[in-house]
Amino acid sequence: MKPFSIVIPTWKNIEYLDLTYRGLMRNSAAEHEIIVFFNEYDKSCKDWARNKNILFDWSEQNTGVCEAVNRGARMATLDHICYMNDDMYPLPGWDTALAEYLGHADRLWLSGTAIESGNSTPCYIGNQDYGNNPADFDEERILREYRTLIRPYNIVSTWTPVLLSRNDWDAIGGFDENYFPGFGSDPDLAMKMYRYGCRHFIGVGSSLVYHFAKQTTVRFADSSMMDPGKYFRQKWGISWKKFFRRVIHRDRKLIP
């Protein structure tokens, strides 16, 4: 398979980022181009990046997720861009499972499937506790057991990790940076792809990552932040809930 350009935005999450990097190096089938964007870059970021097989950029301030990913994506040199969170541990087969669908349709959105310790939902494989942080992550146990968690079906999905062609990414302009610090940006990106002509939003049930949920978003409790739902409605003339439910039918099982 051809490698991807993997863009990982990070903000004071070095322990989680290190685990993501370890998972990519250990469990990927290809030698991917790993691009990290550091928000609030400091000595700990500089020390971590030293001698890692990555490209990276940084900001002294927190630019938010959208600008971080956009700036990282501009460094990409390969045909496909994968946006991955810094609190995910990719499992063996995560990349080959996505690559199987490449070339089957133009303007294609591919998502991996997250494993979490919380309740199961259509988009997450829940009730699977392999640790709540890198210190207590049971890496060897999940590597023994992940095959039993593979879903035998796909769903309509817009969840991360996301894989798009670089041509599509450039055509839609990446993330809308008005979504700061990032809430609502994923639905907006999906709407951009839909308006561009994408009709295949595939969450691949055999592309698995373990997700330490909400490790960054829980830090934001500022009531003065923009209202992402209101901004989305004003921009597109529809709420993102209606877009997901009535237009692309997100979380619906896909029949092979």
C-alpha positions as MATLAB code, in Angstrom:
seq = 'MKPFSIVIPTWKNIEYLDLTYRGLMRNSAAEHEIIVFFNEYDKSCKDWARNKNILFDWSEQNTGVCEAVNRGARMATLDHICYMNDDMYPLPGWDTALAEYLGHADRLWLSGTAIESGNSTPCYIGNQDYGNNPADFDEERILREYRTLIRPYNIVSTWTPVLLSRNDWDAIGGFDENYFPGFGSDPDLAMKMYRYGCRHFIGVGSSLVYHFAKQTTVRFADSSMMDPGKYFRQKWGISWKKFFRRVIHRDRKLIP';
ca = [
       0.000    0.000    0.000;
       1.028    3.609   -0.533;
       1.772    5.632    2.613;
      -0.355    8.549    3.840;
       0.549   11.971    5.176;
      -0.723   11.775    8.768;
      -1.410   15.158   10.381;
      -1.616   15.235   14.191;
      -2.422   18.496   16.001;
      -1.354   18.518   19.637;
      -1.673   20.863   22.595;
       0.222   20.011   25.782;
      -0.445   16.288   25.338;
       3.081   14.928   25.035;
       2.401   11.631   26.845;
      -0.588   10.906   24.618;
       1.226   12.058   21.484;
       4.112    9.756   22.316;
       1.729    6.808   22.520;
       0.119    7.743   19.200;
       3.541    7.937   17.591;
       4.536    4.583   19.081;
       1.358    3.013   17.742;
       1.973    4.387   14.273;
       5.555    3.158   14.222;
       4.672   -0.240   15.655;
       1.372   -1.039   13.955;
       1.372    0.629   10.531;
       1.855   -1.418    7.379;
       3.534    1.462    5.525;
       6.121    4.052    6.438;
       3.760    6.998    6.621;
       4.735   10.655    6.563;
       3.963   11.842   10.115;
       3.346   15.577   10.506;
       2.862   17.063   13.983;
       1.723   20.599   14.712;
       2.500   21.776   18.255;
       0.246   24.390   19.802;
       2.020   26.322   22.583;
       5.383   24.922   21.540;
       7.856   24.750   24.410;
      10.949   22.854   25.541;
       8.997   19.640   26.209;
       7.778   19.652   22.601;
      11.276   20.367   21.299;
      12.766   17.569   23.415;
      10.112   15.087   22.309;
      10.479   15.883   18.601;
      14.230   15.394   18.687;
      15.271   12.265   16.742;
      11.654   11.392   15.827;
      10.852   10.454   12.244;
       8.439   13.359   11.763;
       7.916   16.699   10.105;
       6.646   19.380   12.433;
       5.611   22.987   12.794;
       4.523   24.986   15.814;
       2.955   28.061   17.293;
       3.841   29.765   20.554;
       0.100   30.312   21.113;
      -2.796   27.883   20.905;
      -4.097   28.356   17.363;
      -6.825   25.746   17.824;
      -7.317   22.480   15.978;
      -8.367   23.904   12.613;
      -5.376   26.127   11.941;
      -3.046   23.458   13.329;
      -4.355   20.795   10.944;
      -4.426   23.182    7.985;
      -0.837   24.224    8.560;
       0.209   20.613    8.977;
      -1.639   19.599    5.807;
       0.244   22.237    3.829;
       3.417   20.305    4.641;
       2.034   17.055    3.213;
       3.798   15.592    0.195;
       1.785   12.398   -0.374;
      -1.487   11.702   -2.183;
      -3.685   11.218    0.885;
      -4.034   13.173    4.116;
      -5.046   11.424    7.322;
      -6.161   13.634   10.210;
      -5.636   11.797   13.507;
      -6.097   13.006   17.070;
      -3.157   12.949   19.479;
      -5.096   10.807   21.983;
      -5.503    7.796   19.690;
      -3.514    4.571   19.522;
      -3.748    3.000   16.045;
      -4.023   -0.791   16.005;
      -2.581   -3.236   13.449;
      -4.443   -3.105   10.160;
      -5.776    0.410   10.735;
      -4.154    1.715    7.561;
      -4.533   -1.298    5.268;
      -8.256   -1.443    6.062;
      -8.656    2.166    4.899;
      -6.426    1.699    1.864;
      -8.665   -1.108    0.573;
     -11.334    1.482   -0.289;
      -9.102    3.941   -2.098;
      -9.807    4.176   -5.802;
     -13.342    2.791   -5.513;
     -14.965    6.231   -5.788;
     -14.045    9.831   -6.458;
     -14.491   12.363   -3.642;
     -14.369    9.779   -0.891;
     -14.397   10.227    2.909;
     -12.949    7.390    4.965;
     -13.012    7.128    8.754;
     -11.524    4.692   11.209;
     -13.476    3.170   14.097;
     -12.658    4.133   17.680;
     -12.596    1.800   20.679;
     -13.478    3.509   23.963;
     -14.132    2.607   27.572;
     -17.522    4.386   27.616;
     -20.850    3.193   26.307;
     -21.135    1.711   22.828;
     -22.616    3.883   20.090;
     -22.942    3.362   16.331;
     -19.630    5.200   15.855;
     -17.673    3.870   18.852;
     -16.979    0.344   20.027;
     -17.590    0.943   23.720;
     -17.274   -0.837   27.053;
     -13.672   -1.796   26.281;
     -11.405   -0.553   29.034;
      -7.729   -0.812   28.142;
      -6.779    2.214   30.215;
      -7.758    5.830   30.748;
      -4.340    7.375   30.106;
      -0.937    6.345   28.732;
       0.364    5.379   32.175;
      -2.210    2.623   32.641;
      -2.748    1.718   28.973;
      -2.665   -2.076   28.547;
      -0.967   -2.079   25.174;
      -0.029   -5.741   25.054;
      -3.525   -6.921   26.004;
      -5.252   -4.849   23.341;
      -2.753   -6.088   20.752;
      -3.751   -9.631   21.701;
      -7.474   -8.947   21.669;
      -8.204   -6.257   19.048;
      -9.165   -8.789   16.349;
     -12.165   -9.829   18.453;
     -13.392   -6.192   18.360;
     -13.360   -5.752   14.595;
     -16.803   -4.843   13.291;
     -17.993   -7.065   10.449;
     -19.706   -4.085    8.799;
     -19.140   -0.428    7.959;
     -21.238    2.612    8.856;
     -21.797    6.079    7.465;
     -19.266    8.099    9.428;
     -17.578   11.487    9.714;
     -15.503   10.638   12.798;
     -11.736   10.767   13.171;
      -9.345    9.434   12.099;
     -10.266   10.810    8.664;
      -8.602    9.990    5.351;
      -9.094   12.227    2.299;
      -7.204   12.595   -0.930;
      -4.920   15.613   -0.919;
      -6.675   16.850   -4.072;
     -10.033   16.820   -2.268;
      -8.526   18.448    0.819;
      -7.074   21.259   -1.267;
     -10.282   21.664   -3.279;
     -12.448   22.233   -0.179;
      -9.818   24.353    1.581;
      -9.390   22.164    4.658;
     -10.919   23.256    7.957;
     -12.772   26.509    8.501;
     -10.548   28.288   11.035;
     -13.475   30.308   12.397;
     -14.266   27.231   14.499;
     -12.019   27.970   17.447;
     -10.816   26.026   19.370;
     -12.318   23.371   17.085;
     -15.806   22.390   18.231;
     -18.037   21.920   15.175;
     -15.175   21.800   12.704;
     -15.627   18.117   11.827;
     -19.302   18.545   10.787;
     -18.287   21.581    8.745;
     -15.543   19.641    6.967;
     -18.050   16.893    6.166;
     -20.500   19.450    4.770;
     -17.730   20.910    2.627;
     -17.057   17.459    1.214;
     -20.767   16.856    0.626;
     -21.153   20.168   -1.218;
     -18.068   19.254   -3.240;
     -19.807   16.074   -4.388;
     -18.786   13.406   -1.865;
     -21.535   10.808   -1.391;
     -19.479    8.100    0.286;
     -18.744    8.676    3.989;
     -17.449    5.275    5.052;
     -16.543    4.343    8.611;
     -14.458    1.215    8.156;
     -15.235   -1.337   10.854;
     -11.857   -3.063   10.584;
      -9.769    0.126   10.904;
      -9.395    0.397   14.667;
      -7.880    2.945   17.035;
      -8.081    3.083   20.811;
      -9.295    6.501   21.902;
      -8.667    8.224   25.222;
     -11.748   10.397   24.828;
     -11.925   14.152   25.433;
      -8.360   14.639   26.634;
      -8.194   18.100   25.051;
     -11.787   19.293   24.790;
     -12.418   18.983   28.540;
      -9.940   21.825   29.118;
     -12.245   24.323   27.442;
     -15.014   25.748   29.590;
     -15.008   29.344   28.379;
     -18.572   30.559   27.858;
     -17.274   33.371   25.634;
     -16.265   30.944   22.860;
     -18.151   31.121   19.578;
     -21.329   29.053   19.233;
     -20.322   26.440   16.649;
     -23.844   25.132   16.129;
     -25.196   28.615   15.435;
     -22.304   29.393   13.090;
     -22.898   26.134   11.175;
     -26.626   26.912   10.744;
     -25.917   30.439    9.551;
     -23.287   29.215    7.131;
     -25.126   26.240    5.643;
     -28.814   26.869    6.356;
     -29.249   23.621    8.261;
     -28.201   22.278   11.657;
     -25.463   19.693   11.665;
     -27.813   17.234   13.406;
     -30.245   17.456   10.486;
     -27.371   17.256    8.024;
     -26.147   14.053    9.633;
     -29.572   12.505   10.184;
     -31.481   13.520    7.050;
     -28.854   14.161    4.400;
     -25.988   11.700    4.811;
     -27.699    9.384    7.353;
     -24.658    9.150    9.586;
     -24.259    6.043   11.806;
     -26.397    3.928    9.452;
     -25.024    0.478    8.657;
     -23.702    0.101    5.141;
     -24.737   -3.052    3.328;
     -21.756   -4.710    1.584;
];
